[in-house]
Amino acid sequence: NRIKPKVRECPMCRYMSYVKKFNEIPKMLIEHRRFL
């Protein structure tokens, strides 16, 4: 299985979790999206 980062310990994950609600993914975070 793919290892997922701990959302609380990863600012980028926390931001992604927030942004995903609006389906707007900043280009700089697209690569990080695969870990969510």
Secondary structure as UniProt FT lines:
FT   HELIX           7..9
FT   HELIX           11..20
FT   TURN            21..23
FT   HELIX           27..29
FT   HELIX           30..33
FT   TURN            34..35
//
